[in-house]
Each structure stands twice: as C-alpha cells, then as structure tokens.
C-alpha cells in the first residue's frame, strides 16, 4: 500500500486511490486490478503520453509502455510516498514520489502530481470509481540515459 506521509482521512475516494496504487506496488504489477478502479469508460493519462480510454485502453497502455523502459523492469518494485493529498468535491489532488527499487534499494525517485476525478459511482465495497486520472511527472529517466542532462547530482542511466 502507498505510504501516506501526510495524515489522510479514509473516504470512498481515498480507499479507491489506495486500491489503485497498491495494485502496482511491491512487484504486484496487477494491471487488471489497476484498471478495475476506473469506470468502464474511464481515462488515464500517464506523463506526456496520450490518454488511454476505457479499461481495455488503460490496460493496453501499460503493455505499450513496459517495453520502452530502459533496463529490466521485471526486477523493479514500485512504491508511492504520498506527501500531500487533498480531497475537494469530486477530485483528489495528490503530490507523491514514485519510488523504483531493486533488491529493496531505491534506484530512482520521480516526483509526481496526480489529479483524480471521481465518478459518483461505487464498487461493491463502497469505493468510488475513478472517472479520469492525470499524472504529471518527468518520465524521461525511465526511457533514456540522463547523464548529459543533469549537471549536478547523480545521473540516471537506466534500470539495471
């Protein structure tokens, strides 16, 4: 499950957010469960990629992205550290870090801002379905060697 650094009130929206993020954490990579958190006609936009529409489109979006990742993604466990989570009306605004680990050692941390739009429709356990999710992050370190782009700090050369 995601780590909440900020205190978060449990609501139908935050329970669905936990389910959705938890489905891809710690090596689970349960993309089917991830897509079931959305309405059948939901939308997901990851970074600057085109939005994926509908559950099948969202699932296909994952399968299209994984081969593009630089390095062996099968050895990677993804986690999320949530710093700020604000629920306003039918939306959640979430500032978090997406953390990539290999052998339980952090290899990469990407700051992320996500906007969740909720539907007003609920699953059988009372969690509110996601209508649309937009994530804003710099995904370039996942897809390219950033050595020449980073003047200070450690460059990222791809996942081992």
C-alpha positions as CSV (number, residue, x, y, z in Angstrom):
1,X,0.0,0.0,0.0
2,X,1.2,3.6,-0.6
3,X,2.9,5.3,2.3
4,X,1.0,8.3,3.5
5,X,3.4,10.8,4.9
6,X,0.5,13.3,5.4
7,X,-2.5,12.3,7.6
8,X,-5.3,11.1,5.3
9,X,-8.9,10.8,6.2
10,X,-10.4,7.5,4.9
11,X,-13.2,8.1,2.4
12,X,-14.6,6.2,-0.5
13,X,-12.3,8.1,-2.8
14,X,-9.1,7.6,-0.7
15,X,-9.9,3.9,-0.4
16,X,-10.1,3.6,-4.2
17,X,-6.8,5.5,-4.5
18,X,-5.2,3.1,-2.1
19,X,-6.5,0.1,-4.0
20,X,-5.4,1.6,-7.4
21,X,-1.8,2.5,-6.3
22,X,-1.5,-0.7,-4.2
23,X,-2.3,-2.8,-7.2
24,X,1.1,-2.0,-8.8
25,X,3.3,-1.7,-5.7
26,X,5.9,-4.1,-4.3
27,X,6.2,-6.0,-7.6
28,X,2.5,-7.0,-7.8
29,X,2.0,-5.2,-11.1
30,X,-1.6,-6.2,-11.2
31,X,-2.6,-4.1,-14.1
32,X,-6.0,-5.7,-14.3
33,X,-6.9,-4.7,-10.8
34,X,-5.5,-1.2,-11.6
35,X,-7.9,-0.8,-14.5
36,X,-10.9,-2.1,-12.4
37,X,-10.5,1.0,-10.2
38,X,-11.8,3.1,-13.2
39,X,-15.2,3.3,-14.7
40,X,-15.6,1.1,-17.8
41,X,-15.2,4.3,-19.9
42,X,-12.6,5.9,-17.7
43,X,-9.5,7.7,-18.9
44,X,-5.9,7.7,-17.7
45,X,-3.1,9.9,-18.9
46,X,0.5,9.0,-17.8
47,X,3.0,11.8,-18.1
48,X,3.0,13.3,-21.6
49,X,1.7,10.2,-23.3
50,X,-1.7,10.3,-25.0
51,X,-4.6,9.4,-22.7
52,X,-5.7,5.8,-22.6
53,X,-9.5,5.5,-22.8
54,X,-11.6,2.7,-21.3
55,X,-10.4,-0.1,-19.1
56,X,-9.1,-2.1,-22.1
57,X,-7.3,1.0,-23.4
58,X,-5.7,1.7,-20.0
59,X,-4.6,-1.9,-19.8
60,X,-3.1,-1.8,-23.3
61,X,-1.4,1.5,-22.4
62,X,0.6,-0.4,-19.7
63,X,1.6,-3.1,-22.1
64,X,2.7,-0.4,-24.6
65,X,4.9,1.4,-22.0
66,X,6.7,-1.5,-20.3
67,X,8.9,-2.4,-23.3
68,X,10.0,1.2,-23.6
69,X,11.5,1.3,-20.1
70,X,15.3,1.4,-20.2
71,X,16.6,-1.8,-18.4
72,X,14.9,-4.9,-16.9
73,X,11.6,-3.7,-15.4
74,X,10.8,-7.2,-14.2
75,X,13.3,-6.7,-11.3
76,X,11.8,-3.4,-10.2
77,X,9.3,-2.8,-7.4
78,X,7.4,0.4,-7.5
79,X,6.1,2.2,-4.4
80,X,4.5,5.6,-3.7
81,X,5.2,8.1,-1.0
82,X,2.3,10.5,-0.7
83,X,3.2,13.9,0.6
84,X,0.1,15.9,0.0
85,X,-3.4,14.6,-0.6
86,X,-6.4,17.0,-0.8
87,X,-9.9,15.9,-1.5
88,X,-12.0,18.7,-3.0
89,X,-15.5,17.9,-4.2
90,X,-15.3,15.1,-6.8
91,X,-11.5,15.4,-7.1
92,X,-8.3,14.4,-5.2
93,X,-5.1,16.3,-5.7
94,X,-2.1,14.2,-4.9
95,X,1.6,15.1,-4.6
96,X,3.7,12.0,-4.3
97,X,7.0,10.4,-5.2
98,X,7.0,7.3,-7.4
99,X,9.9,5.2,-6.0
100,X,11.6,2.5,-8.0
101,X,13.5,-0.2,-6.1
102,X,15.7,-3.1,-7.0
103,X,16.5,-5.6,-4.2
104,X,14.8,-3.3,-1.8
105,X,17.3,-0.5,-2.6
106,X,15.9,2.8,-4.0
107,X,17.3,3.4,-7.5
108,X,15.1,6.2,-8.8
109,X,12.5,8.6,-7.3
110,X,10.2,10.6,-9.6
111,X,8.2,13.5,-8.2
112,X,4.6,13.2,-9.4
113,X,1.4,15.3,-9.2
114,X,-1.8,13.4,-9.9
115,X,-5.3,14.7,-10.4
116,X,-8.0,12.1,-9.7
117,X,-11.6,12.8,-10.9
118,X,-14.2,10.6,-9.3
119,X,-17.5,9.4,-10.8
120,X,-20.1,9.3,-8.0
121,X,-20.5,5.5,-8.7
122,X,-19.3,2.9,-6.2
123,X,-18.0,-0.6,-6.3
124,X,-19.4,-3.4,-4.2
125,X,-17.1,-2.4,-1.3
126,X,-18.2,1.2,-1.3
127,X,-15.1,2.6,-3.0
128,X,-15.8,5.4,-5.6
129,X,-14.7,4.6,-9.1
130,X,-12.2,6.8,-10.9
131,X,-13.5,8.7,-13.9
132,X,-10.3,10.2,-15.0
133,X,-6.7,10.3,-13.7
134,X,-3.9,12.5,-15.0
135,X,-0.4,12.1,-13.7
136,X,2.2,14.8,-14.3
137,X,5.9,13.7,-14.0
138,X,9.1,13.8,-15.8
139,X,9.3,10.2,-17.2
140,X,12.5,10.8,-19.2
141,X,14.8,8.9,-16.7
142,X,12.7,5.7,-17.3
143,X,13.3,5.9,-21.0
144,X,16.7,7.4,-21.6
145,X,20.2,8.0,-20.2
146,X,20.0,11.4,-18.5
147,X,23.8,11.6,-17.8
148,X,24.3,14.6,-20.2
149,X,21.2,16.4,-18.9
150,X,22.0,16.6,-15.2
151,X,24.8,19.0,-14.4
152,X,24.6,18.4,-10.6
153,X,23.8,15.2,-8.8
154,X,23.8,11.6,-9.9
155,X,22.7,10.9,-13.5
156,X,20.3,8.0,-14.2
157,X,21.5,5.6,-16.8
158,X,18.5,3.2,-16.9
159,X,17.4,0.4,-14.6
160,X,20.0,-2.4,-14.3
